[in-house]
Amino acid sequence: MSETSVEVLVIGGGVIGSSLAYHIARQGRTVLVVEQAEGATAPAASWASAGGVRRQGRHPAEAMLASEAIARWPTLEAELEADMHYRQGGNLLVAETEAEAEQLASFVHEQQANGFTDVTLLTAAEVRNLVPEIAMQVTAASYSPIDGQADPIRTTRAFAAAAQRHGAAYWNATAALALHVQGRRVVGVQTARGLVLAEQVVLAAGAWSNQLTDTLGIHLPMHLKAFQMLRSSSATGQTLRPVVSAVNRLLSLKQLPDGAFLLGGGWLGEPTADHRSYQLKQQAIDGNWAAACAIYPPVAQQQIARAWCGLEAESIDEIPFVGPLSGWEGLFLAVGFSGHGFAIAPAIGHNLAELLIGNPTPELAGLSPARIATLHRH
Ligand SMILES: Cc1cc2nc3c(=O)[nH]c(=O)nc-3n(C[C@H](O)[C@H](O)[C@H](O)COP(=O)(O)OP(=O)(O)OC[C@H]3O[C@@H](n4cnc5c(N)ncnc54)[C@H](O)[C@@H]3O)c2cc1C
């Protein structure tokens, strides 16, 4: 077995690891991505993802990252030289009662306070103007026109290809087996192809990240979740432009370029005991479908064509851990994306690559793993 040496080793070639590798390679640094399968294959999150590109409703700790990412998405296909099925169709959060409409009015104030100045409150008539076939009971909506959607598999592969064009190396079908340490410093990774020495190691292994930190005796405060998605048969015609969700239902609904509806919103399956797969739950499938039909009746004219889950680590405060892991020199985390890492992946890659060269940006401050010590106390 050979021994390799790089400046940065990234564990995991999903959308986060690949965005990061792209940004590191563009800095002219040597970077190797070690990926146990291939990026964006089942049941990884970047394979399963709904691909929503949403700033509206973001946690304040992600606000600056979301703004940076949203500004970048419209030109990302040209930058990466790939068709990622990106569409800036907006994001619509609907209310179904007067009480929910009042909730949305304060929500819109909060969005504006976070700097999301495009977000406005729409009347029922304005919602119907935007989405004529929206359910009759919709009373109001919060609307962000600059949000949208993209294809997560195409996006992951586009970042990986662009990273390689800029000189990044990818070892697919190669598992990282253990972090290699000297004293309190991580100096490399034992992989299925041998030991790789690295000045910096970034853990971006999604749902499986704790298997690597466990080799240091550290279990990050994250839970494994199997987020469910449904895809319908293809409707003729593009009737739905924005991504639609609802104040009081678990729902995220969008229409794909081929006319199929894509349904998600937080319904859960069950990860298998070996964390390699998942089991669907009929109740969750029925619930997700019913929520979509109730909000956008044209969905009811279709059938469910496919159901699947993606495995993702959800941190206990539901925002990711991005940055150095206290107590371990040389080790950085980009984990715990909690069901909403896709939209901000371009900004995570950029800001983390800057941090690695000693240029920390305020965008990542709220996601620092330093908060883990506090979280453990709750
Ligand atoms: C069903 C679903 C819907 C979602 N919808 C949205 C959405 O609409 N909008 C949004 O912004 N976000 C969404 N998300 C979240 C988003 O997709 C994820 O946050 C994002 O894809 C995480 O990317 P990742 O690279 O961290 O993880 P992953 O894509 O899971 O990548 C981790 C990679 O690490 C590899 N790996 C693991 N262990 C090892 C090892 N030991 N050695 C080598 N490689 C290893 C895996 O094979 C995998 O490829 C959704 C997630 C799911 C599951």
Ligand as a Chemical Component Dictionary entry (heavy atoms), coordinates in Angstrom:
data_LIG
# 
_chem_comp.id                   LIG 
_chem_comp.type                 NON-POLYMER 
_chem_comp.pdbx_formal_charge   0 
_chem_comp.three_letter_code    LIG 
# 
loop_
_chem_comp_atom.comp_id 
_chem_comp_atom.atom_id 
_chem_comp_atom.alt_atom_id 
_chem_comp_atom.type_symbol 
_chem_comp_atom.charge 
_chem_comp_atom.model_Cartn_x 
_chem_comp_atom.model_Cartn_y 
_chem_comp_atom.model_Cartn_z 
_chem_comp_atom.pdbx_ordinal 
LIG C1  C1  C 0 -34.697 13.839 1.355  1  
LIG C2  C2  C 0 -33.882 15.077 1.540  2  
LIG C3  C3  C 0 -34.353 16.294 1.032  3  
LIG C4  C4  C 0 -33.598 17.461 1.167  4  
LIG N1  N1  N 0 -34.045 18.622 0.619  5  
LIG C5  C5  C 0 -33.287 19.744 0.698  6  
LIG C6  C6  C 0 -33.699 20.948 0.081  7  
LIG O1  O1  O 0 -34.756 21.010 -0.540 8  
LIG N2  N2  N 0 -32.895 22.028 0.187  9  
LIG C7  C7  C 0 -31.722 22.009 0.881  10 
LIG O2  O2  O 0 -31.050 23.028 0.965  11 
LIG N3  N3  N 0 -31.297 20.859 1.452  12 
LIG C8  C8  C 0 -32.044 19.745 1.370  13 
LIG N4  N4  N 0 -31.627 18.587 1.942  14 
LIG C9  C9  C 0 -30.340 18.588 2.626  15 
LIG C10 C10 C 0 -29.179 18.454 1.673  16 
LIG O3  O3  O 0 -29.497 17.619 0.590  17 
LIG C11 C11 C 0 -27.999 17.920 2.461  18 
LIG O4  O4  O 0 -27.774 18.781 3.570  19 
LIG C12 C12 C 0 -26.733 17.848 1.627  20 
LIG O5  O5  O 0 -26.945 17.062 0.480  21 
LIG C13 C13 C 0 -25.622 17.242 2.488  22 
LIG O6  O6  O 0 -24.530 17.004 1.671  23 
LIG P1  P1  P 0 -23.268 16.243 2.261  24 
LIG O7  O7  O 0 -22.241 16.298 1.209  25 
LIG O8  O8  O 0 -22.972 16.783 3.614  26 
LIG O9  O9  O 0 -23.800 14.767 2.540  27 
LIG P2  P2  P 0 -23.897 13.483 1.581  28 
LIG O10 O10 O 0 -24.481 13.792 0.273  29 
LIG O11 O11 O 0 -24.587 12.425 2.391  30 
LIG O12 O12 O 0 -22.402 13.110 1.332  31 
LIG C14 C14 C 0 -21.587 12.482 2.294  32 
LIG C15 C15 C 0 -20.678 11.570 1.513  33 
LIG O13 O13 O 0 -19.703 11.041 2.377  34 
LIG C16 C16 C 0 -19.424 9.732  1.939  35 
LIG N5  N5  N 0 -18.809 9.015  3.058  36 
LIG C17 C17 C 0 -19.385 8.732  4.250  37 
LIG N6  N6  N 0 -18.532 8.050  5.044  38 
LIG C18 C18 C 0 -17.386 7.918  4.335  39 
LIG C19 C19 C 0 -16.151 7.299  4.610  40 
LIG N7  N7  N 0 -15.897 6.703  5.784  41 
LIG N8  N8  N 0 -15.196 7.333  3.654  42 
LIG C20 C20 C 0 -15.435 7.936  2.479  43 
LIG N9  N9  N 0 -16.605 8.536  2.152  44 
LIG C21 C21 C 0 -17.564 8.529  3.080  45 
LIG C22 C22 C 0 -20.778 9.177  1.544  46 
LIG O14 O14 O 0 -20.661 8.085  0.669  47 
LIG C23 C23 C 0 -21.421 10.394 0.893  48 
LIG O15 O15 O 0 -21.265 10.420 -0.507 49 
LIG C24 C24 C 0 -32.355 17.411 1.837  50 
LIG C25 C25 C 0 -31.877 16.197 2.347  51 
LIG C26 C26 C 0 -32.622 15.047 2.188  52 
LIG C27 C27 C 0 -32.078 13.751 2.703  53 
# 
loop_
_chem_comp_bond.comp_id 
_chem_comp_bond.atom_id_1 
_chem_comp_bond.atom_id_2 
_chem_comp_bond.value_order 
_chem_comp_bond.pdbx_ordinal 
LIG C1  C2  SING 1  
LIG C2  C3  SING 2  
LIG C2  C26 DOUB 3  
LIG C3  C4  DOUB 4  
LIG C4  N1  SING 5  
LIG C4  C24 SING 6  
LIG N1  C5  DOUB 7  
LIG C5  C6  SING 8  
LIG C5  C8  SING 9  
LIG C6  O1  DOUB 10 
LIG C6  N2  SING 11 
LIG N2  C7  SING 12 
LIG C7  O2  DOUB 13 
LIG C7  N3  SING 14 
LIG N3  C8  DOUB 15 
LIG C8  N4  SING 16 
LIG N4  C9  SING 17 
LIG N4  C24 SING 18 
LIG C9  C10 SING 19 
LIG C10 O3  SING 20 
LIG C10 C11 SING 21 
LIG C11 O4  SING 22 
LIG C11 C12 SING 23 
LIG C12 O5  SING 24 
LIG C12 C13 SING 25 
LIG C13 O6  SING 26 
LIG O6  P1  SING 27 
LIG P1  O7  DOUB 28 
LIG P1  O8  SING 29 
LIG P1  O9  SING 30 
LIG O9  P2  SING 31 
LIG P2  O10 DOUB 32 
LIG P2  O11 SING 33 
LIG P2  O12 SING 34 
LIG O12 C14 SING 35 
LIG C14 C15 SING 36 
LIG C15 O13 SING 37 
LIG C15 C23 SING 38 
LIG O13 C16 SING 39 
LIG C16 N5  SING 40 
LIG C16 C22 SING 41 
LIG N5  C17 SING 42 
LIG N5  C21 SING 43 
LIG C17 N6  DOUB 44 
LIG N6  C18 SING 45 
LIG C18 C19 SING 46 
LIG C18 C21 DOUB 47 
LIG C19 N7  SING 48 
LIG C19 N8  DOUB 49 
LIG N8  C20 SING 50 
LIG C20 N9  DOUB 51 
LIG N9  C21 SING 52 
LIG C22 O14 SING 53 
LIG C22 C23 SING 54 
LIG C23 O15 SING 55 
LIG C24 C25 DOUB 56 
LIG C25 C26 SING 57 
LIG C26 C27 SING 58 
# 
